[in-house]
Amino acid sequence: MLDPSNPFAEPSTLPYGLPDYAAIREEHYVPALLAGMARQRAEVEAIATDPAPPTVDNTLVALELTGRLLHRASSAFHNQVSADSTPGLDAIEEQVAPLLARHHDAIWLDRRLFERVETLGRAADAGELELDDDTAWLLHRRRVAFARSGVGLDDAGQDRLRALNERLTTLEAAFGRELLAATNAAAVLVTDPDELDGLPPDALASAAAAAAGRGHDDAWLLHLSLPTSQPVLATLRHRDLRRRVHEASVGRGLGGEHDTRPLLVETARLRAERARLLGFAHHADFVARDGAARTADAVTDLLARLVAPAVANARREAVELAMLLDADENGASLEAWDWPYYAQEVRRRREVPDEAELRPYLDLERVLADGVFRAAHRLYGLTFAERHDLRGYHDDVRVFEVFDADGTGLGLFLADLWTRDSKRGGAWMTTLQDAATLTGERCVVVNNANVARPPKDGPSLLTWDDVITLFHEFGHALHALLTAVRYPSQSGTRVPRDVVEYPSQVNEMWAWDPVVLGDVAVHHETGEPMPAPWLEALLAARAEGEGFATTEYLAAAILDQAWHRLTPDEAPVDPAGVEAFEAAALDAAGIALHALPPRYRSTYFSHIFAGGYSAGYYSYLWAEVLDADTVDWFTEHGGLTRANGHALREQVLSRGGSREVTDGFVALTGRQPRLEPLLVRRGLAP
């Protein structure tokens, strides 16, 4: 029984069910999580032992309504441990991760519950049970989930599966903690100001503030972002500092105090064993079967089809960059830490504004209000009001109430955008509450990013990549906010992993829209719009550097597949073999370029070893097929209009996971997805 004074004991009375972070303390999480698991087990037991024949209401609907306490506590906890970790939260995660895995298995390996769902499935198959479309899809997905969870295994098989799931959950949580510590430890401290030549003034101020925050006066600290290639490499003129930053990036997790190799090697081996136990050839096959790709071979074929043209483009880009480097340092060979700098130099020579020139025109406040939010207003009629009376889980978090075109409240949007040592790298979206008519709950969604924190009272100026990231993550938020489904398990982004990025990638297009750019690109001090020739050059150069971008992405996706196409016998046992495994995988795929490493190396590949993208990093590309074709549809139909937004909302965003997402694409565009728009976008078309 949970103490009534615990903030999770009852649903929050704050607007839209926002967790009461003013009252929540670390010591509330474990009791709430334990009580939530116990309560859901009792709710599930009541369903499994119900003497009445199974019906939609007493089985499917009843199952949807279980676990509300656990969901309240776990969603708040998991978001906070990712966005604002502390030693106390880390310890809690280590304690509860295996318990949550055990709890999940107790439900999905319950043969009594499975038989009730199967009884409904057989009746539907025989035409004896008529179901609404969303309920039929729910029933289908439940049957698939039970089968994939191992409910058909014998007792010994289920016991081994439970042990594997507990251990894997522990390993994934540990990888995330070690990577955060490794990334914080790898931040590059600079004491010579001459080495920082080229860094924009606001970035210099942020670096000085970061150094002071760690007790280093008269110094500058360069934080690392999650990917291999660090943004500062594009502007730093000092070649040796560029080298130090790059080597710090690729060295994360590779030995030392925060070595992630033992964790990832064991993870790969145990995932392979679990896939074999469940009847799949390997983990990649297990993942693909539940997505739009259907087979791991289809994934491999798509990636392989793009490698040769992407590498050819990258090699052509490298020739030009090497010439510029040679002009600066005769005889020097192009290295990974040179590529971003000289790519920026190429753009400059083509009169494309560089990051230092762009940043004063990309103020966070304007990008958010006049870019991200205003585009959503033009498309969907949404309006946003900041709620200064509502508190997030950290002082950096801003809370916005979101209203539909008719004034109806849709939910809350929480923006947590600045980097800090307690936040994991990258950018992501999560929900604290999912909208569904069955529960009567509405959406509370969070976007996390890692924008450089501005100095006190200074502007928060963005890189162009930051702008794209804000639009991308808000695309996920729109998917959650605009959902209009009955069942919580179908809400928002609860769709197959390889199409979850589709709406978010479509939303990136508005960062490139001339109308939106005109609203956003205004100098933060003078109020002057960005010079028209700059805007034109920026748009014209959109495809610049696609050889680099596509190749580094494909290399990471191929590494992901390589780790997860292993059988238990093939998986490396010795952590010291990680680098050799990587090199062999990239070489075999024809994508091993000395000066162009993968977007993520294994030791800091959080997506696949700590996140939900194991054997699924390909999904960004798979979803981009739909995205690029949808962008063509928008262009064909007039672009940024309310009518087009309404169509996307009705056919894709509002449907969540209540049907196949590709069905929504076909309903929207009137055609099957085409690969050609993606090839054109990435400069890979013949």
C-alpha positions in Angstrom: 0.0 0.0 0.0 1.5 3.3 -1.0 1.6 6.1 1.6 -1.2 8.6 0.6 1.3 11.4 1.1 3.4 10.1 -1.8 2.8 12.5 -4.8 2.3 9.5 -7.1 -0.4 7.9 -4.9 -3.2 9.6 -6.8 -3.3 11.2 -10.2 -1.9 14.7 -10.2 -4.4 17.5 -9.8 -2.3 19.9 -11.7 -3.4 20.9 -15.2 -3.4 18.0 -17.7 -1.9 15.7 -15.0 1.5 17.3 -14.9 3.5 15.5 -12.2 3.8 17.7 -9.1 7.5 18.3 -9.2 7.3 20.8 -6.4 6.4 17.8 -4.1 8.3 14.9 -5.8 11.5 13.9 -4.1 13.9 11.1 -4.9 12.7 9.0 -2.0 9.2 8.9 -3.5 10.2 6.9 -6.6 11.0 3.5 -5.2 7.9 3.1 -3.1 5.7 4.4 -6.0 7.4 2.0 -8.5 7.1 -1.0 -6.2 3.5 -0.2 -5.3 2.7 0.4 -9.0 4.1 -3.0 -10.0 2.2 -4.7 -7.2 -1.1 -3.0 -8.1 -0.7 -3.8 -11.8 0.0 -7.5 -11.0 -3.2 -7.6 -8.9 -5.1 -6.0 -11.8 -3.7 -8.5 -14.3 -4.4 -11.4 -11.9 -8.1 -10.3 -11.8 -8.3 -10.4 -15.6 -6.5 -13.7 -15.9 -8.7 -15.4 -13.3 -12.0 -13.8 -14.4 -14.5 -16.7 -14.6 -16.5 -15.0 -17.3 -15.7 -15.8 -21.0 -13.2 -13.3 -22.4 -14.7 -10.2 -24.1 -13.2 -7.0 -25.5 -14.2 -5.2 -22.3 -13.1 -7.7 -19.7 -9.8 -8.6 -21.4 -8.5 -6.0 -24.0 -10.0 -2.9 -22.4 -9.3 -4.1 -18.9 -5.7 -4.7 -19.8 -5.4 -1.2 -21.3 -6.5 0.2 -17.9 -4.0 -1.6 -15.8 -0.8 0.0 -14.5 -1.9 3.6 -14.2 0.1 4.1 -11.0 3.1 2.4 -12.4 2.9 4.5 -15.5 2.7 7.8 -13.5 5.8 6.9 -11.5 7.9 5.3 -14.2 7.4 7.9 -16.9 8.4 10.7 -14.4 11.3 8.7 -13.2 12.8 7.6 -16.5 12.5 11.1 -17.9 14.3 12.6 -14.9 17.0 10.0 -14.8 17.8 10.8 -18.4 17.5 14.6 -18.2 18.7 15.4 -14.7 20.5 12.5 -13.3 21.9 12.4 -9.7 23.9 9.7 -7.8 20.6 8.9 -6.0 18.6 8.5 -9.2 21.3 6.4 -10.7 21.2 4.1 -7.6 17.4 3.8 -7.9 17.7 2.9 -11.6 20.2 0.2 -10.8 17.8 -1.2 -8.2 14.6 -1.0 -10.1 15.7 -1.8 -13.7 15.8 -5.6 -13.2 12.5 -5.5 -11.1 10.7 -3.7 -14.0 12.0 -6.3 -16.4 10.8 -9.1 -14.1 7.4 -7.3 -13.8 7.1 -7.0 -17.6 7.8 -10.7 -18.0 5.3 -11.7 -15.3 2.5 -10.1 -17.5 3.6 -11.1 -21.0 4.6 -14.7 -20.1 1.3 -15.3 -18.3 -0.3 -18.2 -20.3 -3.7 -17.6 -18.7 -3.8 -14.0 -20.0 -2.5 -15.1 -23.3 -5.2 -17.7 -23.7 -7.9 -15.1 -23.1 -6.4 -12.9 -25.8 -6.1 -15.8 -28.2 -9.7 -16.8 -27.6 -10.7 -13.4 -28.8 -8.3 -13.7 -31.7 -9.7 -17.1 -32.8 -13.2 -15.7 -32.7 -12.2 -12.7 -34.8 -10.4 -14.9 -37.3 -13.5 -17.1 -37.6 -15.8 -14.1 -38.2 -17.6 -14.7 -34.9 -16.4 -11.4 -33.4 -17.0 -8.0 -35.1 -14.5 -5.3 -34.0 -13.9 -1.7 -34.8 -10.8 -1.1 -36.8 -8.7 0.3 -33.9 -9.8 -2.6 -31.6 -9.0 -5.2 -34.3 -5.6 -3.6 -34.6 -5.2 -3.6 -30.8 -6.1 -7.3 -30.7 -3.6 -8.1 -33.5 -0.8 -6.2 -31.8 -1.5 -7.9 -28.4 -1.3 -11.3 -30.0 2.0 -10.4 -31.7 3.3 -9.0 -28.4 2.6 -12.2 -26.5 4.2 -14.3 -29.1 7.3 -12.2 -29.3 7.5 -12.1 -25.5 8.0 -15.9 -25.3 4.7 -17.0 -23.9 5.0 -20.1 -26.0 8.2 -21.3 -24.4 8.3 -24.2 -22.0 9.0 -23.5 -18.3 12.8 -23.8 -18.7 12.8 -21.5 -21.7 10.7 -18.9 -19.9 13.1 -19.1 -16.9 16.1 -18.4 -19.1 14.3 -15.6 -20.9 13.4 -13.9 -17.6 17.1 -14.1 -16.6 18.2 -12.6 -20.0 15.7 -9.8 -19.8 16.7 -8.8 -16.3 20.4 -8.8 -17.2 19.9 -6.9 -20.4 17.9 -4.2 -18.7 20.6 -3.8 -16.1 23.3 -3.6 -18.8 21.5 -1.0 -20.8 21.0 1.2 -17.8 24.6 0.8 -16.9 25.8 1.7 -20.4 23.8 4.9 -20.2 25.3 5.9 -16.9 28.9 5.1 -17.9 28.5 7.0 -21.2 27.2 10.1 -19.5 30.2 9.9 -17.1 32.6 9.3 -19.9 31.2 12.2 -21.9 31.5 14.6 -19.0 35.0 13.4 -18.3 36.1 13.8 -21.9 35.1 17.5 -22.1 38.1 19.4 -23.4 39.6 22.1 -21.2 41.4 24.9 -23.0 43.7 27.4 -21.1 45.2 29.2 -24.1 42.7 31.6 -25.6 44.7 31.7 -28.9 43.6 28.1 -29.5 40.0 29.2 -29.6 40.4 31.4 -32.7 37.2 31.1 -34.8 34.8 30.2 -32.0 31.9 32.7 -32.0 31.7 35.1 -29.1 28.6 33.6 -27.6 30.1 30.1 -27.8 33.3 31.5 -26.1 31.2 32.9 -23.3 29.3 29.6 -22.9 32.6 27.7 -22.7 34.0 30.1 -20.1 30.9 29.7 -18.0 31.1 25.9 -18.3 34.8 25.9 -17.2 33.9 28.2 -14.2 31.1 25.8 -13.3 33.8 23.1 -12.8 36.1 25.4 -10.9 38.4 26.5 -13.7 38.8 30.2 -13.9 40.4 31.8 -16.9 39.8 28.7 -18.9 37.2 27.4 -21.4 35.5 24.0 -21.4 34.3 22.4 -24.7 31.5 20.0 -23.9 31.0 17.0 -26.2 27.8 16.2 -28.0 26.7 12.7 -28.6 27.8 12.1 -32.2 31.4 11.6 -33.3 31.8 14.9 -35.2 31.7 17.8 -32.8 30.0 21.1 -33.9 33.0 23.2 -32.7 35.2 21.5 -35.3 33.6 23.5 -38.0 34.9 26.8 -36.7 38.1 26.2 -34.7 41.1 27.3 -36.7 43.6 25.7 -34.4 44.3 22.3 -35.9 45.8 20.6 -32.9 42.8 21.6 -30.7 40.5 20.2 -33.4 42.5 17.0 -33.1 42.2 16.9 -29.3 38.4 17.5 -29.5 38.0 14.7 -32.0 40.2 12.2 -30.2 38.3 13.0 -27.0 35.0 12.3 -28.8 36.0 8.9 -30.4 37.8 7.8 -27.2 34.7 7.9 -25.0 34.1 4.5 -23.4 37.3 3.1 -24.9 39.1 1.9 -21.7 39.7 3.8 -18.5 37.4 4.4 -15.6 34.3 4.5 -17.8 35.0 1.7 -20.2 31.7 0.7 -21.9 33.1 -2.2 -23.9 32.4 -5.0 -21.4 28.8 -3.8 -21.2 28.2 -3.6 -25.0 29.9 -7.0 -25.7 27.8 -8.8 -23.1 24.7 -7.0 -24.3 25.3 -8.1 -27.9 25.9 -11.7 -26.9 22.8 -11.9 -24.6 20.6 -10.3 -27.3 21.7 -12.9 -29.7 20.9 -15.7 -27.2 17.5 -14.2 -26.5 16.7 -14.0 -30.2 17.7 -17.6 -30.7 15.6 -18.7 -27.8 12.6 -16.9 -29.3 13.1 -18.6 -32.6 14.8 -15.9 -34.6 18.1 -16.1 -36.5 19.5 -13.1 -34.6 18.5 -9.9 -32.9 18.3 -7.9 -36.1 15.7 -10.4 -37.4 13.8 -10.2 -34.2 13.6 -6.4 -34.5 12.8 -6.2 -38.2 10.0 -8.7 -38.0 8.0 -6.3 -35.9 8.6 -3.2 -38.1 7.7 -2.0 -41.5 10.9 -3.6 -42.9 9.7 -7.1 -42.0 13.1 -8.8 -42.5 16.7 -8.0 -41.6 17.7 -8.8 -45.2 15.4 -5.9 -46.4 17.3 -3.6 -44.1 20.7 -4.8 -45.2 19.6 -4.5 -48.9 18.5 -0.9 -48.4 21.7 0.1 -46.6 23.9 -1.7 -49.2 22.1 -0.1 -52.1 23.2 3.4 -50.8 26.7 2.7 -49.7 28.5 3.0 -53.1 26.9 6.3 -54.3 27.3 7.8 -50.8 31.0 6.8 -50.5 31.6 8.1 -54.1 30.1 11.5 -53.1 32.1 11.5 -49.9 35.4 10.8 -51.8 34.6 13.7 -54.2 34.0 16.0 -51.3 37.3 14.8 -49.7 39.3 15.8 -52.8 38.2 19.4 -52.5 38.8 19.5 -48.8 42.2 18.0 -49.1 43.2 20.7 -51.6 42.2 23.4 -49.1 44.1 21.8 -46.3 47.2 21.4 -48.4 47.1 25.1 -49.2 47.1 25.8 -45.5 49.6 23.1 -44.4 51.6 21.8 -47.3 51.7 18.0 -47.3 49.2 17.5 -44.5 46.7 14.6 -45.0 43.0 15.1 -44.5 41.9 13.8 -41.1 38.5 13.4 -39.4 39.1 16.6 -37.4 39.7 18.6 -40.6 36.6 17.6 -42.5 34.0 19.8 -40.8 36.4 22.8 -40.8 37.2 22.6 -44.5 33.6 21.7 -45.4 32.6 25.0 -43.8 35.4 26.7 -45.8 34.0 25.3 -49.0 30.6 26.7 -48.1 32.1 30.1 -47.3 33.8 30.2 -50.7 30.5 29.6 -52.3 29.2 32.5 -50.3 27.1 30.3 -48.0 27.0 31.9 -44.5 29.0 29.9 -41.9 28.0 29.1 -38.4 29.6 32.2 -36.9 27.7 34.4 -39.3 24.4 32.5 -38.9 24.3 32.3 -35.1 23.5 36.0 -34.4 20.4 35.4 -36.6 19.3 32.3 -34.8 18.1 33.3 -31.4 16.5 30.4 -29.5 13.5 32.4 -28.4 12.7 33.5 -31.9 13.3 30.1 -33.4 11.0 28.5 -30.9 8.2 31.2 -31.0 8.3 32.4 -34.6 9.6 29.2 -36.1 8.6 26.0 -34.4 5.4 27.2 -32.8 4.3 29.5 -35.6 4.7 26.8 -38.2 2.5 24.5 -36.1 -0.1 27.4 -35.9 -0.1 27.8 -39.7 -0.4 24.0 -40.3 -2.8 23.0 -37.5 -4.1 26.2 -35.9 -2.2 25.5 -32.6 -1.4 28.2 -30.1 1.0 28.2 -27.2 0.9 30.0 -23.8 3.9 29.7 -21.4 2.7 28.7 -17.9 5.1 30.3 -15.5 2.9 29.0 -12.7 3.8 25.4 -13.5 7.1 23.8 -12.6 9.1 21.2 -14.4 11.6 18.7 -12.9 14.5 21.2 -13.3 14.7 25.0 -13.3 15.7 25.0 -17.0 12.4 23.4 -18.0 9.7 25.7 -19.5 6.1 24.7 -19.6 3.7 25.7 -22.4 0.0 25.0 -22.6 -1.1 24.0 -26.1 -4.5 24.9 -27.5 -6.2 23.6 -30.6 -7.7 25.9 -33.3 -11.0 26.0 -31.5 -9.4 27.0 -28.1 -9.6 23.4 -26.7 -6.6 22.6 -24.5 -4.6 19.7 -26.0 -2.0 19.3 -23.3 1.3 20.6 -22.1 4.7 20.9 -23.9 7.8 20.9 -21.7 10.9 22.4 -23.3 14.2 21.3 -21.6 16.8 22.6 -24.1 20.1 23.5 -22.5 23.0 21.1 -21.9 24.2 20.3 -18.4 26.4 17.6 -16.8 23.4 15.8 -15.4 21.7 15.3 -18.8 22.5 12.5 -21.3 23.7 13.6 -24.7 21.6 14.1 -27.8 18.0 15.2 -28.2 14.8 13.2 -27.6 11.1 13.4 -26.9 9.2 11.5 -24.2 5.7 11.7 -22.7 4.8 12.0 -19.0 1.2 11.3 -19.9 -0.4 9.8 -23.0 -3.6 11.1 -24.5 -6.4 8.6 -24.9 -10.2 8.8 -24.7 -10.4 5.6 -22.8 -8.6 7.1 -19.8 -9.7 10.7 -20.4 -6.1 11.8 -20.0 -4.5 14.4 -22.2 -0.9 14.8 -23.3 2.1 16.0 -21.4 5.2 15.8 -23.6 8.8 16.7 -23.1 11.4 17.7 -25.7 15.0 17.5 -24.5 18.0 19.0 -26.3 21.6 19.9 -25.6 21.9 23.5 -26.7 25.0 25.3 -25.3 23.9 27.2 -22.2 24.2 31.0 -22.7 26.2 33.2 -20.3 24.1 34.9 -17.6 21.6 37.3 -19.2 23.1 36.6 -22.7 21.2 35.4 -25.7 21.0 31.7 -26.5 22.2 31.5 -30.1 21.9 28.3 -32.1 23.8 26.5 -34.8 21.9 25.5 -37.9 21.9 21.9 -36.7 20.3 23.0 -33.4 17.5 24.6 -35.4 16.9 21.4 -37.4 16.9 19.4 -34.1 14.3 21.7 -32.5 11.9 21.2 -35.5 12.6 17.4 -35.5 11.9 16.8 -31.9 8.8 19.0 -32.0 7.6 16.8 -34.8 7.6 13.9 -32.2 5.8 16.2 -29.8 3.1 17.0 -32.4 2.6 13.3 -32.9 1.8 13.0 -29.2 -0.2 16.2 -28.8 -2.4 15.7 -31.9 -3.2 12.0 -31.2 -6.9 11.2 -31.1 -7.1 7.5 -30.2 -9.1 5.4 -27.8 -6.4 3.2 -26.4 -3.4 4.3 -24.4 -1.1 1.7 -26.1 -1.9 3.3 -29.4 -1.2 6.9 -28.4 1.1 9.2 -30.3 4.5 7.7 -31.1 3.6 4.1 -30.1 4.2 2.9 -33.6 6.8 0.5 -35.1 10.4 1.8 -34.4 11.2 2.1 -38.1 8.4 4.5 -38.8 8.4 6.5 -35.6 10.8 9.0 -37.1 8.5 9.7 -40.1 6.4 12.6 -38.6 9.4 14.2 -36.9 11.5 14.1 -40.1 8.6 15.6 -42.1 8.5 18.5 -39.6 12.1 19.4 -40.3 11.0 20.6 -43.7 9.6 23.8 -42.2 13.1 24.9 -41.0 13.9 25.2 -44.7 10.7 26.9 -45.7 11.4 30.4 -47.0 8.4 31.8 -45.1 9.5 30.3 -41.8 13.1 31.2 -42.4 12.1 34.8 -43.0 10.3 34.8 -39.6 13.2 33.2 -37.8 16.4 34.6 -39.3 16.5 38.0 -37.6 19.5 39.5 -35.9 19.1 39.2 -32.1 20.5 42.7 -31.4 19.6 44.9 -34.4 16.3 43.2 -35.4 17.5 43.3 -39.0 16.5 40.3 -41.2 19.2 38.0 -42.5 20.4 39.3 -45.8 18.4 37.9 -48.7 21.4 36.6 -50.6 22.4 34.6 -47.4 19.0 33.0 -47.2 19.1 32.1 -50.9 22.6 30.7 -50.5 21.6 28.7 -47.5 18.6 27.1 -49.3 20.6 26.5 -52.4 23.4 24.7 -50.5 21.0 22.4 -48.6 22.4 19.3 -50.4 26.0 20.4 -49.7 27.9 17.8 -47.7 25.5 15.0 -48.3 28.3 12.6 -49.1 29.6 13.1 -45.5 26.2 13.1 -43.9 24.9 10.0 -45.6 28.2 8.0 -45.3 28.6 8.7 -41.6 25.0 7.7 -41.0 25.2 4.6 -43.1 28.4 3.5 -41.3 26.6 3.7 -37.9 23.5 1.9 -39.2 25.8 -0.8 -40.7 27.6 -1.2 -37.4 24.3 -1.6 -35.6 23.3 -4.3 -37.9 26.7 -6.0 -37.7 26.5 -6.2 -33.9 22.9 -7.6 -34.0 23.2 -10.1 -36.9 25.5 -12.2 -34.7 24.6 -15.6 -33.4 25.5 -16.3 -29.7 28.6 -18.2 -30.9 29.8 -15.4 -33.2 29.5 -12.5 -30.7 32.8 -11.3 -29.3 33.6 -12.3 -25.8 36.7 -10.1 -25.2 36.0 -6.4 -24.8 39.4 -5.7 -26.4 38.0 -7.0 -29.7 35.5 -4.2 -30.1 37.7 -2.0 -32.3 38.7 -4.9 -34.5 35.1 -6.0 -34.9 34.1 -2.4 -36.0 36.9 -2.2 -38.5 36.1 -5.6 -40.0 32.3 -4.7 -40.3 32.9 -1.4 -42.0 35.5 -2.8 -44.3 33.2 -5.7 -45.4 30.5 -3.2 -46.2 32.8 -1.0 -48.3 32.4 2.0 -46.1 35.6 2.2 -44.1 36.9 5.8 -44.8 39.9 6.9 -42.7 38.8 10.6 -42.5 35.1 9.9 -42.1 34.3 7.7 -39.1 30.8 6.5 -38.3 28.3 8.9 -36.7 28.6 6.8 -33.6 31.3 4.3 -32.6 30.1 1.3 -30.6 31.5 2.6 -27.3 29.2 5.7 -27.3 26.4 4.4 -29.5 23.7 5.2 -26.9 20.8 4.6 -29.4 21.5 0.9 -29.6 23.2 0.0 -26.3 21.2 2.2 -23.9 18.2 3.4 -25.9 15.4 1.7 -27.8 17.1 1.5 -31.3 19.0 -1.8 -31.1 19.1 -3.2 -34.6 16.9 -0.2 -35.4 19.1 2.7 -36.2 18.3 2.1 -39.8 14.8 3.4 -39.0 15.8 7.0 -39.7 16.5 6.1 -43.3 13.5 3.8 -43.6 11.3 6.6 -42.3 13.0 9.1 -44.6 11.6 7.2 -47.6 8.1 8.2 -46.4 9.3 11.6 -45.2 11.0 12.7 -48.5 7.9 11.5 -50.5 5.6 13.4 -48.1 7.7 16.5 -48.6 7.1 16.1 -52.3 3.4 15.8 -51.7 3.4 19.1 -49.6 5.3 20.8 -52.4 2.8 19.6 -55.0 -0.1 20.8 -52.9 1.0 24.3 -52.0 3.3 23.8 -49.0 2.7 25.5 -45.6 -1.2 25.6 -45.6 -3.8 24.8 -43.1 -5.5 22.4 -45.5 -2.2 20.4 -45.9 -1.7 20.4 -42.2 -5.2 19.1 -41.7 -4.6 16.3 -44.1 -1.4 15.2 -42.4 -3.1 15.4 -39.0 -6.1 13.4 -40.0 -4.3 10.6 -41.8 -1.1 10.3 -39.8 -0.6 12.3 -36.7 -4.0 11.8 -35.0 -4.0 8.1 -35.7 -1.0 7.2 -33.6 -0.5 3.5 -33.5 -4.1 2.6 -34.2 -3.3 1.3 -37.7 -0.3 0.8 -39.9 1.5 4.1 -40.4 2.2 3.3 -44.0 -1.6 3.1 -44.5 -1.8 6.7 -43.4 0.9 7.6 -45.9 -1.1 6.0 -48.7 -4.3 7.7 -47.6 -2.5 11.1 -47.5 -0.6 10.9 -50.8 -2.7 8.5 -52.8 0.4 6.4 -53.7 2.8 3.8 -52.4 6.1 5.1 -51.0 8.8 5.8 -53.6 12.5 5.7 -53.0 13.4 8.3 -55.7 12.6 11.4 -53.6 15.1 10.2 -50.9 17.8 9.6 -53.5 17.3 13.0 -55.0 17.4 14.7 -51.5 20.7 12.9 -50.6 22.3 13.5 -53.9 22.3 9.7 -54.7 20.1 9.7 -57.8 21.8 8.6 -61.0 
